[in-house]
């Protein structure tokens, strides 16, 4: 039997169509593995409160396997509260927020932030206090155009005479977590307290020398600048060496005139603390 030309043409057309679809998929989305990486076992948890009975024990066990062992902070082990997903800067990131509130008096609340890549592999993890005699009521992830980064915004409430800290802002920038602002219940700038390790909120920037502080204050990234100012504004900081550094004094004066409200307010407080105002 001789081949049917029409059938052969139809088969060829179907083959070409499949090849074109495959080529488009690879060209637009990358290799097939990249397509698979955009959905992980974490997606079922994204945007949902994890403490509201929304998930079965089996599902929560899956989340626990991703989270792994979480270090205790001041005797409290943070538990998963939220999973967020971001796609900024052309890449996918998952953020798992874990929290633990005041268990005993005296005591404090603690948090752990885990940053994961598109395949749900942990990139970095930070465990820290969110306040001595302070409870967390909620947390959310939002994008800040002013800082060009995502912000974790934690709402807190003082307990048993705790400090007046109502909102804590942590920026996720360049796969690092930075504390960039604390606010009172009036929305005013609040100071961190470095007089004792259990009173310190959040994470401090990795800077020890005047040169490293200058690099942060000179940075074009407002997240770097604010993280340095939060530390310099804190209670219990030994400032004489930094205050005597001419370049740091010059930068604080300049930043105190910034058009950005957060930078200006933090720099004006720093200026008063180092004797410039």
C-alpha positions in Angstrom: 0.0 0.0 0.0 1.4 3.4 -1.0 1.7 6.1 1.7 -1.2 8.6 2.0 0.4 12.1 1.3 -2.4 13.9 3.2 -1.9 11.8 6.3 1.9 12.3 6.1 1.4 16.1 5.8 -0.9 16.1 8.9 1.6 14.1 10.9 4.4 16.4 9.9 2.4 19.4 10.9 1.7 17.9 14.3 5.3 17.1 14.9 6.4 20.7 13.9 3.7 22.2 16.2 5.0 20.1 19.1 8.6 21.1 18.4 7.6 24.8 18.2 5.7 24.6 21.6 8.7 22.9 23.2 11.1 25.4 21.8 9.0 28.3 23.0 8.7 26.8 26.5 12.5 26.4 26.7 13.2 29.8 25.3 10.8 31.7 27.6 11.1 29.7 30.7 14.5 28.0 30.5 15.1 24.3 30.8 12.2 22.0 31.9 13.7 21.7 35.4 13.2 25.5 35.8 9.5 25.1 35.1 9.3 22.4 37.8 11.2 24.6 40.3 8.6 27.3 40.2 6.2 25.2 42.3 7.3 23.4 45.4 5.7 21.7 48.4 5.8 25.1 50.1 3.3 26.7 47.7 0.4 25.1 49.5 1.3 27.1 52.6 1.9 30.5 51.0 -0.2 33.4 52.3 -2.0 31.3 54.9 -1.8 31.4 58.7 -0.2 28.2 59.9 -1.6 28.4 63.4 -5.3 28.5 62.5 -5.9 24.8 61.9 -5.8 25.2 58.1 -3.7 22.2 57.5 -3.6 18.5 58.4 -0.9 16.9 60.6 0.6 15.3 57.5 0.8 18.7 55.7 2.4 20.3 58.8 4.9 17.5 59.0 5.9 18.3 55.4 6.6 21.9 56.5 8.5 20.7 59.5 10.8 18.6 57.2 11.6 21.7 55.2 12.2 23.9 58.3 14.4 21.4 60.0 15.8 22.0 63.5 15.3 25.5 64.8 17.5 26.9 67.5 16.0 28.0 70.8 16.3 31.6 71.7 16.2 32.5 75.4 14.6 29.1 76.1 11.9 29.5 73.4 11.7 27.5 70.2 10.0 29.5 67.4 7.2 27.7 65.5 6.1 28.3 61.8 3.6 31.2 61.5 3.7 32.2 57.9 5.2 31.2 54.5 5.6 34.0 51.9 6.7 33.8 48.3 8.4 36.7 46.4 9.5 37.0 42.8 11.4 40.4 42.9 14.6 41.0 41.0 13.7 38.2 38.5 14.1 35.4 41.0 11.9 33.4 43.3 12.4 33.3 47.1 10.4 31.7 49.8 10.4 33.2 53.3 9.3 31.2 56.3 8.6 33.2 59.4 8.6 31.4 62.8 7.6 32.9 66.1 7.4 32.2 69.8 5.8 34.5 72.4 6.5 35.2 76.0 6.4 32.0 77.9 7.6 33.0 81.4 8.0 36.2 83.2 10.7 37.6 82.9 11.1 36.6 79.3 10.6 37.8 75.7 9.4 36.9 72.3 11.6 35.4 69.6 11.5 34.8 65.8 13.4 32.9 63.2 13.4 33.9 59.5 14.4 31.3 56.9 15.1 32.4 53.3 14.8 29.7 50.6 15.4 29.6 46.9 13.0 28.5 44.1 13.6 24.8 44.9 12.8 25.3 48.6 16.5 25.0 49.6 17.5 27.1 52.6 19.8 30.0 51.6 20.1 31.5 55.1 18.4 31.6 58.5 18.4 34.2 61.3 17.1 33.6 64.9 16.7 36.7 67.1 14.7 38.3 69.9 11.7 40.5 69.0 11.7 42.1 72.4 12.1 41.6 76.2 8.6 41.5 77.8 7.1 42.0 74.3 4.6 39.8 72.5 4.2 39.5 68.7 0.6 39.7 67.5 1.2 39.3 63.7 3.7 39.6 60.9 3.4 40.4 57.2 5.6 40.7 54.1 5.3 43.7 51.9 7.3 45.4 49.2 8.9 48.8 49.8 9.6 50.9 46.7 11.5 53.4 48.8 14.0 50.7 49.9 13.8 48.6 46.7 13.4 45.5 48.9 10.8 43.3 50.7 10.0 44.2 54.3 8.9 41.9 57.1 6.7 44.0 59.3 6.1 42.6 62.8 3.4 44.0 65.1 4.2 43.8 68.8 2.7 44.6 72.1 4.6 45.4 75.4 3.8 43.1 78.3 4.5 43.6 82.1 6.3 47.0 81.6 8.1 46.1 78.4 9.4 48.8 76.0 7.1 50.8 73.8 7.9 49.0 70.5 4.8 48.4 68.4 6.3 47.8 64.9 9.5 46.2 63.8 10.7 46.5 60.2 13.2 44.0 58.7 14.4 44.3 55.1 15.3 41.4 52.9 18.0 42.7 50.6 20.6 40.9 48.6 19.6 37.7 50.4 20.4 39.3 53.8 18.1 40.2 56.7 18.5 43.7 58.1 16.7 45.5 60.9 15.9 49.0 59.5 13.4 50.6 61.9 11.6 50.3 65.2 8.5 52.3 65.9 6.5 53.2 69.1 2.7 52.8 69.2 2.5 56.4 68.1 4.5 55.6 65.0 7.6 57.5 66.2 11.1 56.2 65.9 12.0 53.9 68.8 15.5 52.9 70.0 16.9 49.4 70.2 18.4 48.4 73.5 21.9 46.9 73.4 22.5 47.1 77.1 21.9 43.4 77.5 21.8 40.6 74.9 18.2 39.6 75.9 17.0 43.2 75.4 18.4 43.5 71.8 15.8 43.3 69.0 16.7 41.8 65.7 20.1 41.4 64.0 23.0 43.9 64.0 25.0 44.6 60.8 28.3 42.9 60.5 30.5 45.9 61.1 33.2 46.3 63.8 35.6 49.0 62.5 35.0 52.6 61.6 35.8 51.8 58.0 33.0 49.2 57.9 30.5 51.6 59.4 31.6 54.2 56.9 31.0 51.8 54.1 27.4 51.1 55.3 26.6 54.8 55.8 28.1 55.7 52.3 26.1 52.9 50.6 23.7 53.7 47.8 21.4 51.0 49.3 19.1 52.6 51.9 18.8 49.3 53.7 22.6 49.4 54.5 22.3 53.0 55.7 19.3 52.3 57.9 20.7 49.2 59.4 23.8 51.1 60.5 21.8 54.0 61.9 19.5 51.7 63.9 22.6 50.3 65.6 24.2 53.8 66.1 20.9 55.1 67.6 20.6 52.2 70.1 20.8 52.4 73.9 24.0 51.2 75.4 26.3 51.7 72.4 29.8 52.8 73.2 30.1 55.7 70.7 33.3 57.6 71.4 35.5 55.9 68.8 32.8 56.3 66.1 31.9 59.9 67.2 35.5 60.9 66.9 35.7 59.7 63.3 35.4 62.7 61.1 34.0 60.9 58.1 31.2 59.3 60.2 30.3 62.7 61.7 30.2 64.2 58.2 28.0 61.4 56.9 25.6 61.7 59.8 25.2 65.4 59.2 24.5 64.8 55.5 22.0 62.0 56.2 20.2 64.1 58.7 19.1 66.2 55.7 17.9 63.3 53.6 14.7 63.4 51.6 13.8 60.0 52.9 11.8 60.2 56.2 13.2 57.1 57.8 16.9 58.0 57.0 16.5 61.6 58.1 14.8 60.7 61.4 17.4 58.0 62.2 20.3 60.3 61.3 18.9 63.2 63.3 18.8 61.0 66.4 22.3 59.8 65.7 23.4 63.4 65.4 22.1 64.2 68.9 23.6 61.1 70.4 27.1 61.9 69.1 26.9 65.5 70.0 26.3 67.0 66.6 22.9 68.6 67.5 
